[in-house]
Amino acid sequence: MTSGLCKCNCSDYTYGDSCNLAINTRPVILSEDRPTRKANISLTLIQTYNPDFEHLNSEASKKLISVLSHEISDICRRADPQNFRDVKIIGLLSGSIIVKSIAQYNYPNNQSQIDFLNKDLETSLKNLFNNSDLLKHLSEALGNVSVQDTEVLMQTAEIANVSDLKRFLNCSSDFAGYTLKIVEGAWVCEGPCKSNPGYCNAHGDCLNMKTGPGCLCYNTSFQEYYGTHCELFRRGAGFYAALFGSLGAALLLFITVIVIVVVRLRHRKCWSMSSSLDPRRSNLFGDYFFDFTDRSQACQLQNYTLHENLHEAEAGAFR
């Protein structure tokens, strides 16, 4: 609790303010009822047989079984510590004392480890039960009884491939839509967002919620996506601000260019007209160009008649 507010401590597979979101991939739930890899292990104890051993529930049997289970389990665990499950003593037969037992190993959710149990476990167990140091330790635990004739015999493998485990797995959780999928030789629970990469049409972040997948659509000042799958689109306020700002600048530039062109054309027209009225003045270009007196009247058109301007016509020629 910080500043009077509660803070959730989420599991490794959930997150969010109230742990209401889940990651894309989470471990599967393995059923305890799944098959095991079984090895029949027998050995002979050089000791006088007690008739009470015929009944495994007798006090003599329970005492011997307790020691045997512990010691044989220690040896079997060495073969595969990660997947070892247990050892069960199933018989104490006469002929000295012949111990019959079954060692069990859980089939893991991993193809390489399944291959080891099916192909290499037998060899590993035989090596262990032929190890003189381990047998000596077993003998001492039994009161220095000689241990002989050890034998390891594997039962038929019930799981050949990791895919065979599917019926013993599930993805039960508070989050809907998780499905089983094999990834790199192992089953995983894959969230709906992972299974449907295009759920939000690449326009939003997909979230694994308790009710199923949901989209958090992308929004910027220029564009906005919305809809259940972020499949709808609209322009943002920033886009229109930039658009109209650009159009305004372009319009202002256009108007400026038009004004400049009009002014230049009017200036050129005035010069052309004044030159046509008095060709002789063309030699005075330099003086005219650098004369900044008002010539606004020069661009005004005037009526021109022969009888009123005879003195000007005499100096020229009509064509």
Backbone bond lengths (Angstrom), bond angles and torsions (degrees), N, CA, C in turn:
res aa  C-N    CA-C-N  psi(-1)  N-CA   C-N-CA  omega(-1)  CA-C   N-CA-C  phi
1 M - - - 1.470 - - 1.529 109.04 -
2 T 1.338 116.60 126.84 1.459 121.90 -179.65 1.522 109.18 -127.86
3 S 1.320 117.06 126.41 1.463 122.30 179.58 1.528 110.94 54.74
4 G 1.320 116.39 38.91 1.457 120.06 177.80 1.508 114.51 79.44
5 L 1.348 118.58 2.38 1.457 122.22 -179.07 1.518 110.02 -108.36
6 C 1.338 115.65 141.26 1.458 120.93 178.08 1.528 110.09 -81.03
7 K 1.309 116.28 142.07 1.449 122.13 177.52 1.523 108.62 -123.19
8 C 1.328 116.41 127.27 1.459 120.94 -176.29 1.532 111.18 -79.89
9 N 1.314 115.42 138.67 1.458 121.95 174.70 1.530 107.52 -99.85
10 C 1.334 116.45 93.90 1.460 121.61 -172.70 1.527 111.79 -77.25
11 S 1.324 115.30 159.13 1.463 120.75 176.14 1.530 109.03 -73.10
12 D 1.326 115.20 178.27 1.465 119.51 -179.37 1.524 112.35 -67.36
13 Y 1.319 117.16 -14.48 1.467 120.23 -172.48 1.517 113.40 -114.66
14 T 1.343 117.00 3.71 1.463 120.48 177.71 1.519 109.94 -128.68
15 Y 1.315 115.32 161.92 1.461 120.37 178.63 1.530 108.29 -158.12
16 G 1.319 116.00 -179.59 1.458 120.64 -176.99 1.520 110.61 106.37
17 D 1.329 116.27 164.85 1.470 121.25 -177.63 1.525 112.23 -57.73
18 S 1.326 116.65 -34.47 1.464 120.47 179.46 1.527 111.45 -121.89
19 C 1.345 116.08 26.25 1.470 122.21 179.98 1.521 110.60 55.22
20 N 1.328 115.82 36.95 1.461 121.19 -175.03 1.521 113.34 -95.48
21 L 1.333 117.53 6.46 1.456 122.16 178.23 1.526 109.18 -126.68
22 A 1.329 115.62 151.04 1.465 120.23 -177.17 1.521 110.12 -126.32
23 I 1.342 115.38 154.08 1.463 120.62 179.59 1.527 109.77 -74.27
24 N 1.318 116.19 168.88 1.464 120.94 -174.55 1.521 113.98 -71.02
25 T 1.329 117.54 -33.34 1.466 120.67 -176.08 1.526 109.58 -130.30
26 R 1.324 115.85 130.20 1.450 121.10 179.97 1.525 109.45 -137.25
27 P 1.338 118.15 158.49 1.465 120.65 -177.45 1.529 112.14 -66.05
28 V 1.311 115.67 153.64 1.463 121.33 176.71 1.531 109.26 -81.25
29 I 1.322 115.25 164.45 1.456 121.66 174.48 1.526 107.68 -103.10
30 L 1.337 116.10 118.41 1.463 121.98 -178.28 1.525 110.58 -90.70
31 S 1.319 115.85 131.67 1.449 120.38 177.69 1.533 110.19 -75.32
32 E 1.325 115.90 139.64 1.466 120.65 177.30 1.531 111.37 -71.38
33 D 1.322 115.46 -13.11 1.468 119.74 -178.89 1.524 112.77 -88.81
34 R 1.303 116.81 5.29 1.462 117.92 -179.50 1.532 110.13 -67.87
35 P 1.327 118.27 155.47 1.470 121.65 -178.71 1.527 111.48 -62.14
36 T 1.320 115.16 156.30 1.461 121.22 176.66 1.523 109.44 -120.11
37 R 1.312 115.20 158.08 1.470 120.35 173.89 1.522 106.28 -86.77
38 K 1.336 116.36 121.95 1.460 121.00 -173.09 1.529 111.25 -112.33
39 A 1.323 114.35 141.39 1.469 121.24 176.68 1.518 108.53 -129.03
40 N 1.325 115.93 124.53 1.474 120.60 174.69 1.532 108.65 -82.18
41 I 1.316 116.02 123.10 1.474 121.10 -178.73 1.524 108.36 -122.84
42 S 1.305 115.65 125.98 1.470 120.63 177.58 1.527 109.84 -128.44
43 L 1.315 115.14 150.31 1.467 121.08 177.54 1.538 107.86 -154.68
44 T 1.303 114.88 160.30 1.468 120.32 -177.82 1.522 110.40 -114.99
45 L 1.337 115.03 130.51 1.453 121.29 176.26 1.531 107.55 -102.27
46 I 1.319 116.31 122.66 1.470 120.68 -179.32 1.524 108.30 -80.05
47 Q 1.328 113.48 87.68 1.470 121.01 -175.75 1.529 108.13 -157.25
48 T 1.310 115.93 152.39 1.470 120.59 179.87 1.529 109.61 -63.38
49 Y 1.300 115.76 133.24 1.471 121.04 -177.58 1.521 110.33 -77.73
50 N 1.307 115.31 133.25 1.464 122.59 177.10 1.522 108.05 -98.25
51 P 1.330 118.14 123.85 1.471 120.61 -179.48 1.527 113.44 -55.92
52 D 1.329 117.03 -24.34 1.473 119.65 178.11 1.541 111.81 -64.58
53 F 1.335 116.74 -18.44 1.464 119.99 -179.63 1.532 112.15 -69.28
54 E 1.327 115.82 -13.45 1.463 118.40 177.60 1.526 110.87 -66.29
55 H 1.305 116.82 -24.15 1.468 121.83 178.95 1.535 108.49 -111.93
56 L 1.288 115.46 112.08 1.472 118.76 -174.60 1.520 113.28 -68.03
57 N 1.335 116.86 -14.04 1.461 119.64 179.29 1.536 112.72 -91.89
58 S 1.329 116.53 -0.15 1.462 119.09 178.06 1.526 109.94 -70.69
59 E 1.332 115.97 159.17 1.456 120.22 -178.55 1.528 111.21 -63.10
60 A 1.334 117.38 -38.41 1.468 121.12 179.66 1.526 110.02 -64.82
61 S 1.333 115.42 -41.91 1.467 119.28 179.71 1.526 111.01 -66.20
62 K 1.336 117.45 -44.77 1.462 121.15 -178.89 1.525 111.27 -60.34
63 K 1.334 116.02 -39.62 1.465 119.29 -179.67 1.519 111.20 -65.61
64 L 1.330 116.92 -45.12 1.460 120.45 179.54 1.529 111.42 -68.42
65 I 1.309 115.92 -42.08 1.475 120.30 -179.72 1.524 111.14 -61.59
66 S 1.312 117.54 -37.50 1.462 121.21 -179.95 1.525 110.82 -59.22
67 V 1.334 116.25 -45.79 1.469 120.43 -179.67 1.525 110.31 -69.61
68 L 1.329 116.51 -44.70 1.468 120.72 -178.08 1.531 111.26 -62.65
69 S 1.306 117.82 -45.29 1.476 121.75 -178.36 1.529 110.86 -59.56
70 H 1.321 115.76 -43.52 1.468 119.86 -178.54 1.525 111.34 -65.52
71 E 1.339 116.15 -47.59 1.460 119.85 -175.61 1.529 112.41 -71.75
72 I 1.323 117.33 -42.53 1.471 119.67 179.67 1.534 110.23 -67.34
73 S 1.334 116.57 -36.25 1.473 120.11 177.35 1.523 111.00 -61.47
74 D 1.338 116.91 -41.48 1.461 120.24 179.01 1.531 111.35 -59.87
75 I 1.333 115.50 -38.65 1.467 118.70 179.50 1.521 110.75 -71.16
76 C 1.324 117.18 -45.65 1.480 120.99 -177.64 1.528 112.16 -66.17
77 R 1.324 116.33 -32.95 1.469 119.94 -179.31 1.530 111.13 -62.71
78 R 1.305 116.75 -29.75 1.461 120.51 -179.92 1.533 111.88 -63.85
79 A 1.302 117.10 -27.61 1.466 120.31 -177.67 1.525 111.51 -68.54
80 D 1.344 117.05 -37.84 1.466 121.32 179.50 1.532 108.10 -158.85
81 P 1.338 116.50 82.63 1.479 120.36 -176.33 1.524 113.90 -56.59
82 Q 1.332 116.49 -34.59 1.459 119.92 -173.82 1.531 112.18 -71.59
83 N 1.316 116.68 -35.85 1.461 119.96 -173.19 1.532 114.61 -109.72
84 F 1.318 116.92 -0.60 1.468 119.53 178.68 1.527 109.93 -63.45
85 R 1.322 114.70 136.88 1.474 120.01 -178.56 1.521 112.01 -110.26
86 D 1.318 118.02 -62.39 1.459 119.81 -179.74 1.524 110.60 -169.53
87 V 1.346 114.47 175.65 1.469 122.71 173.64 1.520 108.06 -127.60
88 K 1.304 115.65 132.43 1.462 120.67 178.09 1.525 109.34 -118.09
89 I 1.342 115.86 128.62 1.464 121.13 175.42 1.531 106.75 -85.58
90 I 1.309 117.27 118.25 1.462 120.29 -175.31 1.532 113.19 -107.90
91 G 1.327 117.02 -5.54 1.460 117.89 178.84 1.521 113.14 -170.95
92 L 1.356 114.76 145.10 1.469 122.28 173.39 1.536 105.34 -126.61
93 L 1.308 115.54 99.14 1.462 120.89 -172.09 1.525 111.05 -99.95
94 S 1.302 115.20 157.00 1.464 120.67 179.72 1.519 111.13 -78.18
95 G 1.337 115.35 162.78 1.462 123.00 -175.17 1.509 104.77 112.37
96 S 1.376 114.37 66.48 1.460 121.59 -152.29 1.531 104.10 60.87
97 I 1.337 117.56 -130.19 1.474 118.57 174.34 1.528 107.19 -129.36
98 I 1.304 115.33 111.93 1.470 119.93 178.66 1.530 107.60 -96.06
99 V 1.328 115.43 116.27 1.475 121.44 -178.03 1.518 109.21 -94.32
100 K 1.344 115.21 124.47 1.461 121.38 175.61 1.527 108.50 -110.09
101 S 1.313 115.35 127.82 1.473 118.86 -178.56 1.527 110.56 -143.30
102 I 1.333 114.34 163.48 1.469 121.12 176.82 1.532 108.13 -129.05
103 A 1.329 116.00 123.81 1.468 121.44 174.54 1.527 108.10 -97.73
104 Q 1.330 116.47 136.13 1.466 120.78 -177.32 1.541 110.59 -120.31
105 Y 1.321 114.27 140.34 1.469 121.79 177.26 1.524 108.18 -127.54
106 N 1.320 114.80 131.98 1.468 119.26 178.24 1.525 110.68 -70.92
107 Y 1.326 115.75 135.22 1.454 118.68 172.37 1.528 108.11 -74.02
108 P 1.323 117.10 121.77 1.469 120.14 -177.46 1.527 111.58 -86.08
109 N 1.305 114.51 167.48 1.474 121.35 176.03 1.523 108.68 -86.74
110 N 1.318 114.53 64.20 1.464 119.81 -176.95 1.520 108.86 -162.80
111 Q 1.322 116.36 122.55 1.461 120.04 -174.36 1.519 112.82 -64.46
112 S 1.311 118.78 -41.06 1.460 120.56 -177.74 1.520 111.18 -65.68
113 Q 1.331 117.70 -36.89 1.463 120.63 178.48 1.533 111.46 -73.01
114 I 1.304 116.75 -32.90 1.470 120.25 174.64 1.524 109.40 -63.61
115 D 1.311 115.83 -42.33 1.470 120.06 178.25 1.525 110.96 -60.89
116 F 1.318 117.41 -38.62 1.464 120.12 178.46 1.527 110.99 -63.74
117 L 1.336 116.65 -46.00 1.462 119.90 -178.88 1.534 111.52 -61.83
118 N 1.327 115.81 -37.74 1.466 119.55 -176.24 1.530 113.20 -81.09
119 K 1.316 117.52 -28.17 1.465 119.79 -171.55 1.540 114.01 -113.12
120 D 1.310 117.19 -32.75 1.472 119.35 -170.49 1.524 115.14 -116.57
121 L 1.335 116.83 -12.13 1.468 118.80 -177.35 1.530 111.60 -62.82
122 E 1.308 117.34 -40.92 1.464 120.54 -178.28 1.520 111.51 -58.99
123 T 1.310 116.68 -46.91 1.464 120.56 179.37 1.520 111.30 -61.97
124 S 1.331 115.75 -41.99 1.459 120.25 -179.58 1.536 111.16 -62.87
125 L 1.335 117.34 -42.29 1.462 120.96 179.98 1.534 111.60 -67.40
126 K 1.312 117.14 -41.44 1.468 120.36 179.13 1.521 110.89 -61.47
127 N 1.312 116.36 -40.12 1.463 119.63 178.46 1.531 111.23 -64.46
128 L 1.323 115.68 -39.28 1.463 120.01 -179.04 1.534 111.43 -67.25
129 F 1.326 116.98 -43.22 1.465 119.58 -176.88 1.532 112.59 -81.11
130 N 1.298 116.36 -0.54 1.465 120.69 170.95 1.527 111.76 -107.02
131 N 1.320 114.95 6.45 1.461 120.60 179.18 1.527 109.09 -82.23
132 S 1.305 116.00 117.43 1.472 120.85 -174.43 1.523 112.74 -63.25
133 D 1.311 117.52 -35.49 1.462 120.36 -179.75 1.536 110.82 -65.93
134 L 1.328 116.45 -41.22 1.465 119.85 179.80 1.521 111.58 -68.92
135 L 1.323 116.83 -39.21 1.467 120.00 177.94 1.528 111.08 -67.18
136 K 1.325 116.62 -35.02 1.465 120.19 177.41 1.520 110.50 -63.41
137 H 1.350 115.52 -41.22 1.470 119.69 178.40 1.523 110.41 -64.04
138 L 1.348 117.47 -39.12 1.460 121.67 177.81 1.537 110.21 -64.64
139 S 1.312 115.55 -42.89 1.465 120.27 179.65 1.521 111.30 -60.66
140 E 1.309 116.93 -44.35 1.467 120.90 -179.85 1.526 111.11 -63.84
141 A 1.345 116.52 -38.40 1.464 120.03 179.66 1.525 111.24 -65.38
142 L 1.345 116.92 -25.45 1.467 121.46 -179.08 1.529 111.86 -95.26
143 G 1.300 117.31 8.13 1.466 120.92 179.37 1.506 111.99 90.38
144 N 1.332 115.44 38.37 1.470 122.11 179.24 1.534 112.90 61.15
145 V 1.323 114.29 36.96 1.463 120.19 174.55 1.519 108.14 -84.51
146 S 1.327 117.06 135.15 1.463 121.10 179.50 1.529 110.24 -68.74
147 V 1.326 115.22 135.69 1.465 121.55 179.63 1.522 108.06 -113.32
148 Q 1.327 116.65 124.71 1.459 121.29 -176.63 1.529 111.15 -137.90
149 D 1.329 113.75 173.33 1.470 122.56 172.01 1.529 113.42 50.94
150 T 1.311 116.67 48.19 1.477 119.51 175.74 1.517 109.87 -71.35
151 E 1.306 115.22 142.49 1.471 120.07 -178.94 1.527 109.60 -144.92
152 V 1.328 116.02 138.58 1.476 122.27 177.93 1.522 108.02 -123.65
153 L 1.319 115.71 126.66 1.461 121.02 179.20 1.525 109.00 -135.68
154 M 1.325 117.66 118.58 1.458 121.90 -177.58 1.526 110.91 -80.10
155 Q 1.320 115.47 140.91 1.460 121.10 172.48 1.534 109.34 -82.22
156 T 1.317 115.69 168.62 1.473 120.57 -179.05 1.528 110.72 -62.02
157 A 1.317 116.72 133.91 1.470 121.69 179.04 1.526 109.70 -70.85
158 E 1.326 116.08 129.45 1.468 121.15 -179.51 1.524 112.63 -94.48
159 I 1.306 116.54 -17.94 1.463 121.96 178.25 1.524 107.87 -123.30
160 A 1.332 115.41 117.53 1.461 119.30 -179.21 1.526 111.88 -100.79
161 N 1.327 116.49 -27.82 1.455 121.15 -175.03 1.521 109.02 -141.12
162 V 1.306 116.16 152.98 1.466 119.95 -179.51 1.520 111.67 -58.89
163 S 1.324 117.16 -28.07 1.469 120.44 178.45 1.523 111.66 -64.57
164 D 1.345 117.49 -24.37 1.471 121.17 178.74 1.522 112.38 -68.08
165 L 1.312 117.21 -15.55 1.461 121.42 -178.67 1.528 113.21 -82.42
166 K 1.317 117.24 -8.92 1.459 120.01 -170.88 1.525 112.90 -54.47
167 R 1.336 117.42 -41.04 1.466 119.75 -176.85 1.530 112.58 -70.64
168 F 1.325 116.60 -8.22 1.458 120.57 179.04 1.528 112.26 -107.99
169 L 1.332 116.63 12.81 1.460 122.04 -177.94 1.516 110.25 -121.58
170 N 1.320 116.34 158.01 1.462 120.41 173.25 1.520 109.79 -155.65
171 C 1.311 114.98 166.53 1.471 121.66 -179.61 1.526 110.79 -119.44
172 S 1.318 117.25 29.92 1.467 121.20 -177.63 1.530 110.91 -58.37
173 S 1.327 114.64 128.82 1.470 120.41 177.30 1.517 108.24 -165.62
174 D 1.326 116.39 -177.32 1.459 121.29 178.18 1.522 112.13 -77.60
175 F 1.324 116.95 -6.66 1.456 120.95 -176.19 1.529 109.98 -107.55
176 A 1.308 115.44 129.30 1.467 120.84 -176.64 1.522 111.56 -82.97
177 G 1.322 114.69 154.85 1.467 119.92 170.69 1.509 116.57 92.25
178 Y 1.325 118.91 0.86 1.468 120.40 179.24 1.527 109.94 -77.93
179 T 1.321 116.00 136.44 1.465 121.38 -178.31 1.525 110.49 -129.62
180 L 1.339 114.88 157.48 1.462 121.18 -179.94 1.520 110.63 -80.66
181 K 1.328 114.67 138.45 1.458 120.18 177.75 1.528 109.42 -153.31
182 I 1.342 115.57 140.93 1.461 119.95 178.06 1.533 109.28 -86.59
183 V 1.319 115.74 124.64 1.459 122.40 178.60 1.520 108.18 -129.66
184 E 1.331 115.87 117.15 1.468 122.39 179.11 1.528 111.77 53.46
185 G 1.320 116.14 47.29 1.455 121.04 173.81 1.508 115.99 79.06
186 A 1.332 118.05 16.35 1.468 121.04 179.22 1.527 109.48 -147.54
187 W 1.347 115.63 148.99 1.453 120.55 177.12 1.524 110.46 -77.48
188 V 1.328 116.10 140.99 1.462 121.81 172.97 1.524 108.12 -136.27
189 C 1.311 115.42 160.64 1.459 121.11 172.62 1.532 107.02 -95.36
190 E 1.304 114.80 117.59 1.468 120.25 -175.62 1.523 109.79 -104.80
191 G 1.323 115.36 128.00 1.456 120.73 -178.60 1.518 112.63 -69.95
192 P 1.324 117.51 160.83 1.468 121.36 -178.76 1.525 113.48 -61.33
193 C 1.324 117.03 -30.24 1.471 118.88 178.26 1.520 110.87 -69.19
194 K 1.342 116.21 -36.27 1.459 120.46 177.82 1.515 110.99 -71.30
195 S 1.321 116.76 -37.08 1.462 121.42 -178.90 1.520 112.14 -73.62
196 N 1.338 116.71 -24.77 1.471 121.33 -179.04 1.522 109.55 -126.06
197 P 1.333 117.19 77.24 1.474 120.22 -174.72 1.530 114.28 -61.50
198 G 1.328 117.20 -22.16 1.465 119.34 -179.59 1.512 113.42 -98.53
199 Y 1.331 117.00 18.64 1.464 120.85 -174.71 1.527 111.93 -58.50
200 C 1.331 116.76 -37.58 1.472 120.55 -178.74 1.526 111.91 -104.06
201 N 1.343 116.63 16.66 1.469 121.90 174.84 1.529 113.43 56.02
202 A 1.320 117.21 29.48 1.473 123.18 179.00 1.523 112.17 61.92
203 H 1.331 117.48 16.74 1.461 121.58 -179.53 1.531 111.72 -115.68
204 G 1.335 116.25 16.69 1.456 119.97 179.63 1.519 110.59 -172.86
205 D 1.325 116.38 170.12 1.458 122.31 177.41 1.518 109.05 -93.86
206 C 1.343 115.37 128.42 1.458 120.30 178.22 1.529 109.14 -84.28
207 L 1.324 116.52 135.26 1.458 122.59 -177.85 1.524 109.73 -121.76
208 N 1.342 116.07 132.79 1.464 121.12 176.26 1.523 108.59 -84.75
209 M 1.327 115.65 100.57 1.461 120.62 -179.81 1.521 109.90 -100.02
210 K 1.309 117.00 170.33 1.462 120.63 -177.62 1.522 112.00 -62.90
211 T 1.308 116.53 -29.81 1.466 120.29 -179.47 1.527 112.55 -89.55
212 G 1.314 116.95 -5.58 1.461 120.78 -177.81 1.520 110.39 130.72
213 P 1.324 117.19 -167.08 1.469 119.52 -178.07 1.526 112.57 -72.43
214 G 1.307 115.52 148.53 1.456 122.13 175.19 1.515 109.65 -143.38
215 C 1.324 116.53 158.53 1.469 121.00 -175.87 1.521 111.48 -114.29
216 L 1.314 115.05 135.31 1.457 122.40 170.01 1.525 105.87 -107.42
217 C 1.344 115.68 97.87 1.467 121.40 -170.97 1.532 111.94 -71.93
218 Y 1.337 114.19 150.22 1.460 120.45 179.50 1.524 110.13 -76.45
219 N 1.316 116.97 135.91 1.465 122.79 177.02 1.516 109.77 -138.14
220 T 1.313 115.94 132.25 1.459 122.19 172.37 1.521 107.84 -131.95
221 S 1.321 116.51 175.89 1.465 119.15 179.02 1.515 111.96 -68.72
222 F 1.343 116.93 -15.91 1.460 120.36 -177.76 1.533 113.17 -98.38
223 Q 1.349 117.64 -29.58 1.453 119.45 -178.45 1.525 110.31 -151.16
224 E 1.312 115.52 153.37 1.452 121.64 -178.58 1.523 109.64 -137.40
225 Y 1.348 116.09 134.00 1.456 122.18 173.63 1.531 108.35 -108.24
226 Y 1.312 115.84 143.97 1.454 119.29 179.93 1.526 109.43 -152.55
227 G 1.306 116.58 175.54 1.458 121.67 -175.53 1.529 110.46 108.18
228 T 1.325 116.48 166.20 1.459 121.92 -177.85 1.522 111.82 -57.50
229 H 1.336 115.81 -38.57 1.469 120.90 -179.36 1.531 111.50 -114.86
230 C 1.345 117.17 22.65 1.474 122.16 -177.20 1.530 110.02 54.64
231 E 1.328 115.36 36.61 1.460 120.04 -176.84 1.528 112.91 -88.91
232 L 1.337 117.66 -8.20 1.459 121.99 -178.97 1.525 109.97 -106.69
233 F 1.351 113.99 153.89 1.466 118.82 -172.83 1.520 110.13 -141.06
234 R 1.314 115.57 142.98 1.465 120.66 173.17 1.524 108.76 -149.92
235 R 1.342 113.72 153.05 1.462 119.21 179.62 1.525 110.21 -76.22
236 G 1.323 115.43 145.25 1.450 120.88 178.33 1.520 111.73 -89.32
237 A 1.333 116.07 170.83 1.471 120.84 -178.57 1.520 110.83 -62.08
238 G 1.321 117.07 -34.39 1.464 120.16 -179.90 1.516 112.22 -63.27
239 F 1.348 115.94 -35.09 1.461 119.35 179.52 1.528 110.81 -63.49
240 Y 1.350 115.67 -47.57 1.464 118.91 -178.43 1.529 110.98 -68.26
241 A 1.310 117.81 -34.27 1.467 119.96 176.59 1.524 110.17 -62.46
242 A 1.337 116.18 -44.33 1.458 120.12 178.93 1.524 111.28 -67.52
243 L 1.353 115.80 -39.29 1.461 119.98 -179.01 1.515 111.50 -63.31
244 F 1.335 116.10 -52.91 1.470 119.07 -177.98 1.517 111.68 -69.03
245 G 1.332 116.62 -30.17 1.453 118.76 175.21 1.519 111.29 -64.62
246 S 1.323 116.08 -41.81 1.461 121.19 178.33 1.520 111.07 -66.53
247 L 1.344 115.44 -42.93 1.467 119.20 178.88 1.530 110.97 -63.50
248 G 1.342 116.27 -39.62 1.450 119.70 178.92 1.523 111.54 -63.47
249 A 1.353 115.55 -42.96 1.462 119.17 179.27 1.526 110.70 -64.92
250 A 1.358 115.71 -40.09 1.462 119.89 179.86 1.529 110.42 -65.28
251 L 1.342 115.93 -41.14 1.463 120.11 179.55 1.526 110.90 -64.78
252 L 1.321 116.18 -42.18 1.463 119.62 178.50 1.525 110.69 -62.40
253 L 1.317 116.24 -41.70 1.462 120.14 178.14 1.519 110.73 -64.23
254 F 1.331 116.98 -40.14 1.474 121.30 179.43 1.524 111.33 -63.03
255 I 1.342 114.98 -44.79 1.468 119.03 -179.83 1.528 110.56 -63.63
256 T 1.333 115.83 -40.53 1.466 120.55 178.93 1.520 111.12 -61.06
257 V 1.343 116.16 -44.18 1.464 120.48 178.98 1.517 110.78 -63.07
258 I 1.354 117.30 -43.27 1.470 121.35 179.72 1.522 110.72 -60.23
259 V 1.328 116.96 -44.16 1.472 121.14 -179.75 1.524 110.61 -61.90
260 I 1.329 115.44 -43.81 1.463 119.42 -179.42 1.526 110.39 -63.93
261 V 1.335 116.85 -43.55 1.473 120.58 179.59 1.521 111.19 -62.72
262 V 1.347 117.04 -43.29 1.472 120.62 -179.61 1.524 110.69 -62.69
263 V 1.313 116.08 -44.32 1.472 120.06 -179.74 1.527 110.56 -62.44
264 R 1.346 116.59 -43.81 1.453 120.32 -179.55 1.526 111.15 -64.37
265 L 1.334 116.56 -41.65 1.476 119.73 179.83 1.525 111.59 -64.80
266 R 1.307 117.47 -41.63 1.472 120.59 179.44 1.528 110.16 -64.79
267 H 1.297 116.48 -39.66 1.452 120.20 179.26 1.525 110.72 -64.40
268 R 1.348 115.81 -42.30 1.464 120.65 -179.59 1.528 110.33 -66.93
269 K 1.328 118.42 -38.42 1.466 122.33 179.96 1.522 111.04 -65.01
270 C 1.337 114.67 -42.28 1.465 118.74 179.24 1.527 110.71 -61.60
271 W 1.263 118.29 -42.34 1.453 122.87 179.77 1.519 111.09 -64.74
272 S 1.327 116.26 -41.45 1.470 120.21 -179.45 1.517 111.12 -64.47
273 M 1.327 117.68 -43.11 1.463 121.72 -178.25 1.526 111.22 -66.65
274 S 1.317 116.76 -41.57 1.465 119.27 -178.51 1.515 110.43 -67.64
275 S 1.306 117.36 -31.96 1.460 120.63 179.42 1.518 110.95 -71.61
276 S 1.342 119.04 -36.28 1.464 122.32 -178.63 1.514 111.10 -72.28
277 L 1.328 119.56 -26.93 1.450 122.02 179.60 1.527 111.49 -76.01
278 D 1.298 118.22 -27.98 1.446 121.06 -178.78 1.511 109.80 -144.26
279 P 1.398 117.57 88.23 1.464 120.91 -177.18 1.504 111.71 -59.87
280 R 1.311 116.66 -29.49 1.449 119.07 -175.56 1.521 111.73 -67.21
281 R 1.307 114.77 -21.69 1.452 117.49 -176.84 1.526 112.06 -79.55
282 S 1.360 116.82 -6.50 1.464 118.69 179.75 1.516 111.95 -63.56
283 N 1.365 116.76 -25.26 1.454 119.20 178.69 1.525 111.83 -73.49
284 L 1.347 113.10 -12.52 1.458 116.99 -177.60 1.536 111.14 -98.37
285 F 1.359 116.52 25.23 1.492 120.92 -176.67 1.525 111.65 -55.12
286 G 1.309 113.38 -43.73 1.455 116.38 -177.68 1.501 111.96 -61.93
287 D 1.375 115.39 -44.56 1.452 118.51 -179.82 1.524 110.53 -65.30
288 Y 1.345 115.26 -40.88 1.470 118.54 -178.36 1.520 111.38 -66.11
289 F 1.287 115.17 -43.52 1.479 120.30 -174.89 1.515 110.95 -62.46
290 F 1.321 114.78 -36.56 1.452 117.56 -177.81 1.526 112.46 -98.48
291 D 1.360 116.77 9.76 1.463 120.87 175.75 1.518 107.92 -96.29
292 F 1.314 118.69 116.37 1.462 122.48 -173.48 1.528 111.46 -103.26
293 T 1.328 117.99 21.45 1.457 120.24 176.32 1.503 109.13 -73.40
294 D 1.320 116.43 164.16 1.469 122.19 -174.66 1.517 110.12 -71.17
295 R 1.349 114.68 121.32 1.466 120.48 176.89 1.518 110.11 -119.20
296 S 1.267 116.10 29.76 1.466 118.57 -177.90 1.505 111.75 -63.57
297 Q 1.347 117.04 -26.29 1.454 119.22 -179.62 1.504 111.94 -78.52
298 A 1.368 116.91 -15.10 1.466 119.52 -175.77 1.494 111.86 -69.32
299 C 1.333 117.40 -23.67 1.461 120.52 -176.57 1.498 111.90 -92.16
300 Q 1.420 117.50 2.94 1.446 119.20 179.54 1.535 108.37 -86.71
301 L 1.315 117.01 130.04 1.469 122.39 179.05 1.528 109.43 -74.08
302 Q 1.347 116.75 139.58 1.466 121.88 -178.59 1.517 110.20 -124.69
303 N 1.341 116.58 152.09 1.470 121.34 174.01 1.524 109.18 -78.36
304 Y 1.303 115.89 135.19 1.459 120.27 -174.31 1.518 107.89 -127.41
305 T 1.418 116.95 119.09 1.468 122.28 179.13 1.514 108.91 -122.68
306 L 1.307 114.62 154.47 1.459 119.88 -174.07 1.513 112.22 -71.18
307 H 1.365 117.20 -43.53 1.460 118.54 -174.76 1.516 111.67 -71.84
308 E 1.320 117.68 -24.91 1.459 119.44 178.98 1.511 111.83 -85.32
309 N 1.344 119.06 -20.31 1.451 121.77 -175.82 1.521 110.04 -126.78
310 L 1.299 116.04 40.38 1.449 120.83 -175.95 1.506 111.48 -64.09
311 H 1.328 116.76 -39.26 1.461 119.57 -177.16 1.523 110.83 -65.08
312 E 1.331 118.65 -24.48 1.458 120.39 176.98 1.516 110.64 -82.22
313 A 1.328 117.44 -34.35 1.466 121.43 -177.57 1.510 111.21 -68.90
314 E 1.381 117.27 -30.51 1.452 120.00 -176.94 1.523 111.37 -62.71
315 A 1.267 117.22 -29.89 1.463 119.50 -176.44 1.520 112.45 -83.71
316 G 1.361 117.42 -3.74 1.457 119.91 -177.78 1.495 112.29 -125.57
317 A 1.283 118.32 -164.69 1.456 124.42 179.98 1.494 108.60 -138.33
318 F 1.354 115.50 140.37 1.469 120.93 178.44 1.500 109.48 -91.43
319 R 1.348 115.81 144.68 1.462 122.26 178.35 1.496 109.61 -126.40
